[in-house]
Amino acid sequence: MIKLEKYQFENGLKFIYQRDDSSPIAVVNTLYNVGAKDEDPERTGFAHLFEHLMFGGSVNIPDFDSPLQETGADNNAFTSNDITNYYISIPSQNIETAFWLESDRMLGLDFSQQSLEIQKNVVIEEFKERYLNQPYGDVWMHLRKMAYADHPYSWPTIGKDISHIEQATLEEVKSFFYRFYAPDNAFLVVTANLETEIVYQLVKKWFGNIDKRNIKHATLPDIPLNIKQKRLKIESDVPYDALYMVFNMCGRTHPDFYASDLLSDVLSNGRSSRFYQHLLMKGDLFAEIDAYLTGDFHGGLFVITAILIGGVSMEKAEEAIWNLIDQLINDGISKYELEKVKNKFESSKVFSEISATSRAYLIAMHELAGDANNINYEIEKYRRVTEHEIIRVAKEVLKKENSSVLNYFAIR
């Protein structure tokens, strides 16, 4: 059981502390409830741009990294369609340095045209390297647009067009910051081997006086299942033909998420999975095949990806996957098979919580989803899933009319 102590300051900041006596390293994790979903469709990529800008200096601290390096700390960040997450791992005796740095960039960044141009160039090069010049790099630009239509999930976090970052102005960037990077839109999670009162007073000292900004989010609808299959064929300079099948499904806070996750494990988690046993070991169609969930809050995707063996037709490969799905639905799964994937999930969950960095992030995500204490009951929720629930979800989600299929051909 992970014991958590939760506080909320008058400015809206939610602070959660987990005393960790097992490590001399503290973790300060700041999760902002802002992601690609919060962007203007004509100015996408801003949340990801801020992942870079937040390391470029703040109002009172021109150099973010140097103080951390001097204290033996490590830090990084990542962005998704739903959130932006920043973390600092630092020796517990130096934890105030992390609070000083993190609170100052929440207070306000050092906005300058020079800093903006530097980070824009970094993001533009990343866009080119990862999405335009890398084999299969543009896959998610196509898949999200197919699966989500006009919803803000329809573009990847890097943005849907490189021109949106190229044309971003200093005023637009400032406006985006003050709309979302505020104490009343943040979840601060700390793990450390320190007395609770010491940490609480330090958080209050550094964050308590930052003004709230009365953050307002647009209400996003949950995404329904598709009623008609969508298909797209593209050809590009890639080494092998690839097949991508995505199915709209519930969001990560929906009760069916657990059964959906276990379904993906039945299909592709390990050497005993259905895909491995029937399509890799016993077949001559696929060089690789996988299934996983995206876990978006307002409606996720059940994803199947496959790299085809040379000479195999796309039609034959896709038919093999549909046949395996039909077989799963018709024959069901055994208690033994389900128990195996539950055990794998449990061991993975326990292992992920050993890392203080991972644990702090998971605590923040559970709080965003409703209650940080749910981290202690997640295994139990997976344990309660039955074979019948998994088959019901498979019937509802893994059907042709709910799929978006991308045939990605190598140029012949």
C-alpha positions as CSV (number, residue, x, y, z in Angstrom):
1,M,0.0,0.0,0.0
2,I,1.4,3.4,-1.0
3,K,0.5,5.9,1.7
4,L,-0.3,9.3,0.3
5,E,-0.9,12.7,2.0
6,K,-2.9,15.1,-0.1
7,Y,-3.2,18.9,0.2
8,Q,-4.7,21.7,-1.9
9,F,-3.5,25.2,-1.5
10,E,-5.7,28.3,-1.9
11,N,-4.3,29.0,-5.4
12,G,-5.6,25.6,-6.5
13,L,-2.3,23.7,-6.5
14,K,-2.8,20.0,-5.7
15,F,0.1,18.7,-3.7
16,I,0.6,15.0,-2.9
17,Y,3.4,13.6,-0.8
18,Q,4.6,10.1,-0.5
19,R,7.3,9.4,2.2
20,D,9.9,7.1,0.7
21,D,12.4,5.8,3.2
22,S,14.0,3.4,0.7
23,S,15.9,5.9,-1.3
24,P,18.1,9.0,-0.7
25,I,16.8,10.4,-3.9
26,A,13.7,12.7,-4.0
27,V,11.4,13.1,-7.0
28,V,9.5,16.3,-7.7
29,N,7.0,15.7,-10.4
30,T,4.8,18.5,-11.9
31,L,2.0,17.4,-14.1
32,Y,0.1,20.1,-16.0
33,N,-3.4,19.3,-17.3
34,V,-2.5,20.6,-20.8
35,G,-1.7,18.7,-23.9
36,A,-2.3,18.7,-27.6
37,K,-6.1,18.5,-26.9
38,D,-5.9,22.1,-25.6
39,E,-4.5,23.7,-28.8
40,D,-6.0,25.8,-31.5
41,P,-6.4,23.6,-34.6
42,E,-4.6,26.3,-36.5
43,R,-1.7,26.5,-34.0
44,T,-0.9,22.9,-33.1
45,G,2.3,21.7,-31.4
46,F,2.3,24.4,-28.7
47,A,2.1,22.0,-25.7
48,H,5.2,20.1,-27.1
49,L,6.9,23.4,-27.8
50,F,6.5,24.3,-24.1
51,E,8.1,21.1,-23.1
52,H,11.2,22.7,-24.6
53,L,10.6,26.3,-23.6
54,M,10.2,25.4,-19.9
55,F,13.9,24.6,-19.8
56,G,14.9,27.9,-21.4
57,G,15.0,30.0,-18.3
58,S,12.4,31.6,-16.1
59,V,11.7,35.1,-14.6
60,N,14.4,35.0,-12.0
61,I,16.6,32.0,-13.1
62,P,18.1,32.4,-16.6
63,D,19.8,28.9,-16.6
64,F,17.6,26.0,-15.5
65,D,20.0,23.1,-15.8
66,S,23.2,24.4,-14.1
67,P,21.8,24.5,-10.5
68,L,20.5,20.9,-11.0
69,Q,23.9,19.7,-12.3
70,E,25.6,21.2,-9.3
71,T,23.3,19.2,-7.0
72,G,23.6,15.9,-8.8
73,A,20.0,16.1,-10.1
74,D,18.4,14.7,-13.3
75,N,15.4,16.2,-15.0
76,N,13.2,15.7,-18.1
77,A,9.7,16.1,-19.5
78,F,7.2,14.6,-22.0
79,T,4.0,15.6,-23.6
80,S,0.9,13.7,-24.7
81,N,-2.5,14.6,-26.1
82,D,-3.8,14.9,-22.5
83,I,-0.9,16.2,-20.3
84,T,2.5,17.6,-20.0
85,N,4.8,16.2,-17.3
86,Y,8.0,17.5,-15.8
87,Y,10.1,15.7,-13.2
88,I,13.3,16.3,-11.3
89,S,15.2,13.5,-9.4
90,I,17.5,15.1,-6.8
91,P,19.2,14.1,-3.6
92,S,16.7,14.7,-0.8
93,Q,19.0,17.1,1.1
94,N,18.9,19.3,-2.0
95,I,15.1,19.2,-2.6
96,E,14.6,22.9,-2.1
97,T,16.6,23.5,-5.3
98,A,14.0,21.6,-7.2
99,F,11.2,23.6,-5.6
100,W,12.9,26.9,-6.3
101,L,13.4,26.0,-10.0
102,E,10.0,24.4,-10.6
103,S,8.1,27.2,-8.9
104,D,9.9,30.0,-10.7
105,R,9.0,28.6,-14.1
106,M,5.4,28.2,-13.0
107,L,5.5,31.8,-11.9
108,G,6.6,32.9,-15.4
109,L,9.0,32.1,-18.1
110,D,11.7,34.4,-19.4
111,F,10.0,35.1,-22.7
112,S,12.3,36.5,-25.4
113,Q,12.3,36.3,-29.1
114,Q,15.8,34.8,-29.0
115,S,14.7,31.9,-26.7
116,L,11.6,31.3,-28.8
117,E,13.5,31.1,-32.0
118,I,16.0,28.7,-30.5
119,Q,13.3,26.3,-29.2
120,K,11.2,26.6,-32.4
121,N,14.3,25.5,-34.4
122,V,14.8,22.6,-32.1
123,V,11.1,21.4,-32.5
124,I,11.2,22.0,-36.3
125,E,14.3,19.8,-36.6
126,E,12.6,17.2,-34.4
127,F,9.5,17.3,-36.6
128,K,11.7,16.7,-39.7
129,E,13.8,14.0,-38.1
130,R,11.2,12.0,-36.4
131,Y,8.1,12.5,-38.5
132,L,9.2,13.4,-42.0
133,N,12.6,11.8,-42.6
134,Q,12.2,8.6,-40.6
135,P,10.6,5.4,-42.0
136,Y,6.9,5.2,-41.0
137,G,7.4,8.5,-39.1
138,D,4.2,10.0,-40.4
139,V,2.0,7.0,-39.4
140,W,0.3,8.7,-36.5
141,M,-0.4,11.8,-38.5
142,H,-2.6,9.6,-40.7
143,L,-4.0,7.3,-38.0
144,R,-5.1,10.0,-35.6
145,K,-6.8,12.0,-38.4
146,M,-8.6,8.9,-39.6
147,A,-9.8,7.7,-36.1
148,Y,-10.6,11.0,-34.5
149,A,-11.9,13.2,-37.4
150,D,-12.4,16.8,-36.1
151,H,-11.6,16.1,-32.4
152,P,-8.5,17.7,-30.9
153,Y,-7.0,14.1,-30.6
154,S,-6.8,14.2,-34.4
155,W,-3.2,15.5,-34.5
156,P,0.0,14.2,-32.8
157,T,1.7,16.1,-30.0
158,I,4.4,17.4,-32.4
159,G,1.5,19.2,-34.3
160,K,-0.3,18.5,-37.5
161,D,1.7,20.9,-39.7
162,I,5.3,22.2,-39.3
163,S,4.2,25.7,-40.3
164,H,2.2,26.1,-37.0
165,I,5.4,26.2,-35.1
166,E,7.4,28.1,-37.7
167,Q,4.8,30.9,-37.6
168,A,4.2,30.9,-33.8
169,T,4.6,34.5,-32.4
170,L,5.9,35.5,-29.0
171,E,2.5,36.9,-28.1
172,E,0.8,33.6,-29.0
173,V,3.3,31.6,-26.9
174,K,2.8,33.9,-23.9
175,S,-0.9,33.6,-24.2
176,F,-0.7,29.8,-24.2
177,F,1.5,29.8,-21.1
178,Y,-0.7,32.0,-19.0
179,R,-3.8,30.0,-20.1
180,F,-2.5,26.7,-18.8
181,Y,0.7,26.7,-16.8
182,A,-0.7,27.7,-13.4
183,P,-1.0,26.3,-9.9
184,D,-4.7,25.6,-10.4
185,N,-3.9,23.5,-13.4
186,A,-1.1,21.5,-11.9
187,F,-0.5,18.4,-9.8
188,L,2.7,18.4,-7.7
189,V,3.8,15.0,-6.5
190,V,6.8,14.6,-4.3
191,T,8.5,11.4,-3.0
192,A,11.4,11.8,-0.5
193,N,12.9,10.5,2.6
194,L,12.0,13.6,4.6
195,E,9.4,14.5,7.3
196,T,6.1,15.5,5.8
197,E,6.0,18.8,7.6
198,I,9.4,19.8,6.2
199,V,8.3,19.1,2.7
200,Y,4.9,20.7,3.1
201,Q,6.4,24.0,4.4
202,L,8.9,24.1,1.5
203,V,6.1,23.6,-1.0
204,K,4.1,26.3,0.7
205,K,7.1,28.6,0.7
206,W,7.8,28.2,-3.0
207,F,4.4,27.6,-4.5
208,G,1.9,29.0,-2.1
209,N,2.1,32.7,-3.2
210,I,1.8,32.0,-7.0
211,D,-1.4,33.5,-8.2
212,K,-4.1,31.2,-9.5
213,R,-5.3,32.0,-13.1
214,N,-8.8,30.5,-13.0
215,I,-8.0,28.0,-15.7
216,K,-10.9,27.0,-17.9
217,H,-10.8,24.0,-20.2
218,A,-13.1,23.4,-23.2
219,T,-15.5,20.5,-22.6
220,L,-14.4,17.7,-24.9
221,P,-16.9,15.0,-25.8
222,D,-16.0,11.4,-25.3
223,I,-15.4,9.8,-28.7
224,P,-18.0,7.2,-29.9
225,L,-17.2,4.0,-31.7
226,N,-17.0,4.3,-35.5
227,I,-20.0,3.1,-37.5
228,K,-18.2,2.7,-40.8
229,Q,-14.7,1.4,-41.6
230,K,-12.1,4.0,-42.8
231,R,-9.3,3.0,-45.1
232,L,-6.2,4.7,-46.4
233,K,-3.4,3.5,-48.7
234,I,-0.1,5.3,-48.9
235,E,3.3,4.6,-50.5
236,S,6.6,5.8,-49.2
237,D,10.3,5.1,-49.1
238,V,10.2,2.4,-46.3
239,P,11.9,-1.0,-46.2
240,Y,8.8,-3.2,-45.8
241,D,5.0,-3.0,-46.2
242,A,3.3,-2.4,-42.9
243,L,-0.3,-2.7,-41.8
244,Y,-1.9,-0.6,-39.1
245,M,-5.4,-1.2,-37.7
246,V,-6.8,1.1,-35.0
247,F,-10.1,0.7,-33.2
248,N,-11.9,3.4,-31.2
249,M,-12.5,2.4,-27.6
250,C,-13.3,3.9,-24.2
251,G,-11.0,6.3,-22.4
252,R,-8.6,5.3,-19.6
253,T,-11.0,6.1,-16.8
254,H,-13.9,3.9,-18.1
255,P,-14.5,0.6,-16.3
256,D,-14.0,-1.3,-19.6
257,F,-10.4,0.0,-19.9
258,Y,-9.1,-2.9,-17.7
259,A,-10.7,-5.6,-19.9
260,S,-9.4,-3.8,-23.0
261,D,-5.9,-3.7,-21.7
262,L,-5.9,-7.4,-20.8
263,L,-7.4,-8.2,-24.3
264,S,-4.4,-6.5,-25.9
265,D,-2.1,-8.6,-23.7
266,V,-3.9,-11.8,-24.7
267,L,-3.2,-10.9,-28.3
268,S,0.4,-9.8,-28.1
269,N,2.1,-9.8,-24.6
270,G,4.9,-12.4,-24.8
271,R,5.7,-15.7,-26.5
272,S,2.4,-17.3,-25.3
273,S,0.2,-14.6,-26.8
274,R,-2.2,-15.3,-29.7
275,F,-0.3,-13.2,-32.2
276,Y,3.1,-14.8,-31.4
277,Q,1.8,-18.4,-31.4
278,H,-0.5,-18.2,-34.4
279,L,0.8,-15.5,-36.6
280,L,4.6,-15.4,-36.0
281,M,5.5,-19.0,-34.9
282,K,3.1,-20.8,-37.1
283,G,2.7,-18.4,-40.0
284,D,4.8,-16.9,-42.8
285,L,3.0,-13.6,-43.1
286,F,4.5,-11.3,-40.5
287,A,8.0,-10.2,-39.4
288,E,6.5,-8.3,-36.5
289,I,3.1,-7.9,-35.0
290,D,1.9,-6.1,-31.9
291,A,-1.2,-4.8,-30.1
292,Y,-1.5,-2.0,-27.5
293,L,-3.7,0.8,-26.2
294,T,-3.1,4.5,-26.4
295,G,-5.0,5.2,-23.2
296,D,-6.3,8.7,-24.0
297,F,-8.7,10.2,-21.5
298,H,-11.6,11.1,-23.8
299,G,-11.4,7.9,-26.0
300,G,-8.4,5.8,-26.7
301,L,-7.4,3.6,-29.5
302,F,-6.8,-0.2,-29.6
303,V,-3.8,-0.5,-32.0
304,I,-2.6,-3.4,-34.0
305,T,0.6,-2.9,-36.0
306,A,2.3,-5.4,-38.3
307,I,5.4,-5.5,-40.5
308,L,4.8,-7.9,-43.4
309,I,7.3,-10.4,-44.8
310,G,8.4,-9.6,-48.3
311,G,6.0,-10.8,-51.0
312,V,3.0,-11.1,-48.7
313,S,-0.1,-9.3,-49.9
314,M,-1.8,-6.7,-47.7
315,E,-5.2,-8.5,-48.2
316,K,-3.8,-11.8,-47.0
317,A,-2.1,-10.3,-43.9
318,E,-5.3,-8.4,-42.9
319,E,-7.4,-11.5,-43.4
320,A,-5.2,-13.5,-41.0
321,I,-5.7,-10.9,-38.3
322,W,-9.5,-10.7,-38.7
323,N,-9.6,-14.6,-38.6
324,L,-7.6,-14.6,-35.4
325,I,-9.9,-12.0,-33.8
326,D,-13.0,-14.0,-34.9
327,Q,-11.4,-17.2,-33.5
328,L,-10.8,-15.4,-30.1
329,I,-14.4,-14.2,-30.0
330,N,-15.9,-17.5,-31.0
331,D,-13.7,-19.8,-28.8
332,G,-13.2,-17.5,-25.8
333,I,-10.2,-17.6,-23.6
334,S,-9.4,-20.0,-20.8
335,K,-9.1,-19.1,-17.1
336,Y,-5.4,-20.2,-17.4
337,E,-4.7,-17.8,-20.3
338,L,-6.4,-14.9,-18.4
339,E,-4.5,-15.7,-15.2
340,K,-1.2,-15.5,-17.1
341,V,-1.8,-12.1,-18.5
342,K,-3.1,-10.9,-15.1
343,N,0.1,-12.1,-13.5
344,K,2.2,-10.4,-16.1
345,F,0.3,-7.1,-15.5
346,E,0.8,-7.4,-11.8
347,S,4.5,-8.0,-12.0
348,S,4.9,-5.1,-14.5
349,K,2.9,-2.8,-12.2
350,V,4.9,-3.7,-9.1
351,F,8.1,-3.3,-11.0
352,S,7.1,0.2,-12.4
353,E,6.4,1.4,-8.8
354,I,9.9,0.5,-7.6
355,S,11.2,3.5,-9.6
356,A,10.4,6.7,-7.6
357,T,10.3,8.6,-10.9
358,S,7.7,6.3,-12.4
359,R,5.7,6.1,-9.1
360,A,5.5,9.9,-8.8
361,Y,4.2,10.2,-12.3
362,L,1.6,7.4,-11.8
363,I,0.4,9.1,-8.6
364,A,-0.1,12.3,-10.5
365,M,-2.0,10.6,-13.3
366,H,-4.3,8.8,-10.9
367,E,-5.1,12.2,-9.2
368,L,-5.8,13.8,-12.6
369,A,-8.1,10.8,-13.3
370,G,-10.0,11.3,-10.1
371,D,-8.1,10.1,-7.0
372,A,-4.4,9.4,-6.5
373,N,-5.2,6.7,-4.0
374,N,-6.6,4.5,-6.8
375,I,-3.0,3.6,-7.5
376,N,-3.4,1.2,-4.6
377,Y,-6.4,-0.5,-6.2
378,E,-5.4,-0.9,-9.8
379,I,-4.2,-4.5,-9.5
380,E,-7.5,-5.4,-7.8
381,K,-9.5,-3.9,-10.7
382,Y,-7.5,-5.9,-13.2
383,R,-7.9,-9.1,-11.0
384,R,-11.7,-8.7,-11.1
385,V,-11.9,-8.8,-14.9
386,T,-13.5,-12.0,-16.2
387,E,-13.1,-13.9,-19.4
388,H,-16.7,-12.9,-20.4
389,E,-15.9,-9.2,-20.0
390,I,-12.9,-9.5,-22.3
391,I,-14.9,-11.3,-25.0
392,R,-17.7,-8.7,-24.7
393,V,-15.2,-5.9,-25.2
394,A,-13.6,-7.7,-28.1
395,K,-17.0,-8.0,-29.8
396,E,-17.8,-4.3,-29.2
397,V,-14.4,-2.9,-30.2
398,L,-12.6,-5.2,-32.6
399,K,-15.1,-5.1,-35.4
400,K,-14.6,-3.9,-39.0
401,E,-17.0,-1.0,-38.9
402,N,-15.1,0.4,-35.9
403,S,-11.7,0.2,-37.5
404,S,-9.4,2.6,-39.3
405,V,-7.0,0.7,-41.5
406,L,-3.8,2.1,-43.0
407,N,-2.0,0.1,-45.7
408,Y,1.5,1.5,-45.7
409,F,3.3,0.3,-48.9
410,A,7.0,0.4,-49.6
411,I,7.8,2.0,-53.0
412,R,8.5,-0.8,-55.4
